Amino acid sequence: MRVVGVSLVANAVRLDFPIVEALRSILPLVDELVVNVGRSGDGTRDLVASLADPRLRILDHAWDPSAGSALLATETDRALAACTGDWAIYIQADEVLHESGVASLRAALDTAHADPRVDALLVDFLHFYGGPDHVAGNRSWYRREVRALRLGRGLRSHADAQGFRQADGRGKPRVRRSGATYHHYGWARPRAALAAKREIDNALYHPAGPGRAPVAAALPWEVGLRRFTGRHPAVMEAWLARRRPEAPVAFGPRPWDARRLALLASLGVERLTGWRPFERTNYVEV
């Protein structure tokens, strides 16, 4: 069974993505590592190349911002199309596989490879918010998503590259859980990186309008926000130590409205029963 790692990134230095740490986290599982690097003026390609692993293959491409919200899905599919093998492990530039999940993900791949019913595998997510010491956990943050997929099944990146669907956009992949966990640090970066990301997102997703407001010094409080008491991936220790003093750890007030009350009610049900009401998923478990 041949496994290929897949990722994509642009402007990694400006946006302060832990891309090298992300790639290192999946190296124990892959025979090749394909990274679609968008043309950047901040040294992103050199940063990715600094991984200095013979399995690394960089795809140099000028991403087209006119694609708008479809850009990340388009470039994810470009990277997947360059893969040859049986399975692809997909990781985004702000996601890191915890080393405690390497063995379980490998075992899940072996089991799924022998079962033709399985199209893909899920990983669990921890979404860090405001820094590395807090985790967001209401239903607006996905609990798990497809991050390993069987090649040759016609799966394509869906929407803004959160998950995957069949090529027609309608069919959902048949999946099993892997037991592995990705730590998502997109909202745990320093404020300057978050502000730069907001500018890029507004240009992509709201080209004709004002878009979302600039990132403030204090991030809005989230329903279900909790302290993180676990251990971060070992590959992230140095990255986090350098940025911890700059992380936007303050949380500002957010008014209660119908949506916040609904999230609170949903979270209460989930904590009591384990069931998440109105959860949207990009997959079907088998």
C-alpha positions in Angstrom: 0.0 0.0 0.0 1.5 3.3 -1.1 0.5 6.4 0.9 1.1 10.0 -0.3 1.0 13.1 1.9 -0.8 16.1 0.3 -0.8 19.7 1.3 -1.0 23.2 -0.2 0.2 26.6 1.0 0.9 30.2 -0.1 2.1 33.2 1.8 3.1 30.9 4.7 5.7 33.4 6.1 3.3 36.4 6.0 0.5 34.4 7.5 2.7 32.5 9.9 1.4 29.0 9.1 3.2 26.1 10.8 3.5 24.4 7.5 6.8 22.7 8.2 5.5 21.3 11.4 2.3 20.1 9.6 4.4 18.3 7.0 6.7 16.8 9.6 3.7 15.4 11.5 2.6 13.1 8.7 6.1 12.1 7.5 6.0 8.8 9.5 3.1 7.7 7.4 3.9 8.6 3.9 6.0 7.3 1.0 5.9 10.7 -0.8 4.9 14.2 0.1 3.3 16.4 -2.5 2.9 20.1 -1.7 1.2 22.6 -4.0 3.0 25.9 -3.3 1.3 29.0 -4.6 3.6 31.7 -5.9 4.5 34.0 -2.9 6.8 36.8 -2.4 7.7 36.0 1.2 9.9 33.0 1.0 7.2 30.4 1.3 8.8 28.0 -1.2 12.2 28.2 0.6 10.4 27.5 3.9 8.7 24.4 2.5 12.0 23.2 0.9 13.7 23.6 4.3 12.0 20.3 5.3 14.9 18.8 3.4 13.3 15.3 3.0 13.9 13.2 -0.1 10.2 12.4 -0.2 9.2 16.0 -0.7 7.9 17.0 -4.2 6.9 20.7 -4.6 4.4 21.7 -7.2 5.1 25.4 -8.2 2.0 27.1 -9.4 0.6 30.6 -9.7 -2.8 30.4 -7.9 -5.6 32.4 -9.5 -7.4 34.6 -6.9 -10.2 35.3 -9.4 -11.4 31.8 -8.5 -12.7 33.3 -5.2 -14.1 30.9 -2.7 -13.3 27.9 -4.9 -9.5 28.7 -4.9 -8.5 26.4 -2.1 -10.6 23.5 -3.4 -9.2 23.9 -6.9 -5.6 23.9 -5.7 -6.2 20.9 -3.4 -7.5 19.0 -6.3 -4.5 20.0 -8.3 -2.2 18.5 -5.7 -4.3 15.3 -5.5 -4.2 14.9 -9.2 -0.4 14.8 -9.0 -0.5 11.9 -6.5 0.1 8.2 -7.5 -0.6 5.6 -4.9 -3.4 4.0 -3.0 -4.2 6.5 -0.3 -3.6 10.2 0.3 -3.2 11.8 3.7 -4.3 15.4 3.4 -3.2 18.1 5.8 -3.7 21.9 5.6 -1.0 24.4 6.5 -2.4 25.2 9.9 -3.2 21.6 11.0 -0.8 19.2 12.8 -1.3 15.5 13.4 -0.6 14.6 17.0 2.0 11.9 17.2 -0.3 9.8 19.5 -2.5 9.2 16.5 0.2 8.0 14.1 -0.2 4.3 15.0 -4.0 4.4 15.0 -4.1 6.2 11.6 -1.7 3.6 10.1 -3.8 0.8 11.5 -7.0 2.4 10.2 -5.4 2.7 6.7 -4.5 -0.9 6.7 -8.0 -2.0 7.7 -9.7 0.3 5.3 -7.5 -0.7 2.4 -8.8 -4.2 2.8 -12.4 -3.1 2.8 -13.6 -1.7 -0.6 -16.6 -0.1 1.0 -14.4 2.6 2.6 -13.6 5.7 0.6 -11.9 7.7 3.3 -11.0 8.1 6.9 -11.9 10.7 9.5 -9.6 12.4 12.0 -10.8 14.2 15.1 -10.1 17.9 15.5 -9.1 20.2 18.3 -9.6 23.9 17.2 -7.4 26.3 19.2 -8.7 29.8 19.5 -7.0 32.9 20.8 -3.7 31.0 21.4 -2.6 27.5 22.3 -4.3 27.4 25.7 -8.0 27.5 24.6 -10.1 25.2 22.5 -13.4 26.2 20.8 -16.0 23.4 20.8 -19.5 24.4 19.8 -21.1 23.0 16.7 -19.9 25.8 14.4 -16.5 24.1 14.7 -16.4 20.7 13.0 -15.6 17.8 15.3 -14.1 15.5 12.6 -13.4 15.6 8.9 -12.0 13.5 6.1 -8.2 13.7 6.0 -7.2 10.4 4.4 -8.8 9.3 1.2 -8.5 6.4 -1.2 -7.2 7.5 -4.5 -9.0 6.6 -7.7 -12.5 7.0 -6.2 -13.2 10.4 -7.8 -13.3 12.4 -4.5 -12.8 16.1 -4.9 -12.2 18.9 -2.5 -15.5 20.4 -1.4 -16.5 24.1 -1.0 -13.6 26.0 0.6 -11.5 22.8 1.0 -12.9 21.7 4.4 -13.9 18.2 3.3 -14.4 16.1 0.2 -17.3 14.9 -2.0 -17.7 12.9 -5.1 -16.8 14.6 -8.4 -20.5 15.5 -9.0 -20.5 17.4 -5.7 -23.4 15.5 -4.4 -22.2 12.1 -3.2 -20.6 11.9 0.2 -17.7 9.6 0.8 -18.2 6.5 2.9 -15.9 6.7 5.9 -14.6 5.3 9.1 -13.0 7.0 12.1 -9.3 6.7 12.4 -8.8 7.6 16.1 -6.2 10.2 15.2 -6.4 13.9 16.0 -5.4 17.0 14.1 -4.6 20.1 16.1 -5.9 23.1 14.2 -3.9 26.3 14.9 -5.6 28.7 12.4 -7.0 30.9 15.2 -4.0 30.4 17.5 -1.5 32.5 15.5 -0.4 36.0 16.5 -2.8 38.9 15.8 -0.7 40.2 12.9 -1.0 36.9 11.0 -4.8 36.8 11.7 -5.2 40.3 10.4 -3.3 39.5 7.2 -5.4 36.3 6.8 -8.6 38.4 7.2 -7.5 40.7 4.4 -6.8 37.8 2.0 -10.1 36.1 2.9 -12.1 39.3 2.3 -10.5 39.6 -1.1 -11.3 36.0 -2.0 -14.8 35.6 -0.5 -16.1 39.2 -0.5 -14.6 40.9 -3.6 -17.5 43.2 -4.2 -18.3 44.2 -0.6 -16.8 45.3 2.6 -16.3 41.8 3.9 -15.8 40.9 7.6 -14.4 43.4 10.0 -10.7 43.6 10.7 -9.4 41.4 13.5 -9.5 43.3 16.8 -6.9 43.1 19.6 -9.3 40.8 21.5 -11.1 38.0 19.7 -14.8 37.6 20.3 -15.7 35.2 23.1 -17.0 31.8 21.8 -19.8 29.6 23.3 -18.1 26.5 24.7 -14.6 28.0 24.9 -12.5 25.9 27.4 -9.0 25.7 28.7 -6.8 23.1 27.0 -5.2 20.8 29.5 -3.6 18.2 27.1 -0.3 18.1 25.3 0.5 19.7 22.0 2.2 17.7 19.3 5.9 17.5 19.9 6.7 19.0 16.5 4.9 22.2 17.6 6.8 22.8 20.9 9.4 25.2 19.4 6.9 27.0 17.1 4.5 27.6 20.1 7.3 28.7 22.4 8.3 31.4 19.9 4.8 32.7 19.4 3.1 32.3 22.8 4.0 35.9 23.9 2.4 37.3 20.8 -0.8 35.2 20.7 -4.1 37.1 21.0 -5.1 35.5 24.3 -7.6 38.2 25.3 -11.3 37.6 24.6 -13.8 40.4 24.0 -17.5 40.4 24.8 -20.0 39.1 22.3 -23.7 39.9 22.7 -26.1 37.1 23.3 -28.4 36.6 20.3 -30.6 33.8 18.9 -27.6 32.0 17.3 -25.5 32.1 20.5 -28.4 30.8 22.6 -29.0 28.0 20.0 -25.3 27.1 20.2 -25.4 27.0 24.0 -28.5 24.7 23.9 -26.9 22.4 21.4 -23.7 22.3 23.4 -25.7 21.3 26.5 -27.3 18.4 24.6 -24.0 17.3 23.3 -22.4 17.2 26.7 -25.2 15.3 28.2 -25.8 12.7 25.4 -22.8 12.8 23.1 -25.1 13.7 20.2 -24.6 17.0 18.4 -27.9 18.4 17.1 -28.0 19.8 13.6 -24.4 18.7 12.9 -23.5 19.1 9.2 -21.1 16.5 7.8 -19.4 15.9 4.5 -19.4 12.1 4.9 -21.4 9.0 5.7 -20.0 6.6 8.3 -20.1 2.9 7.4 
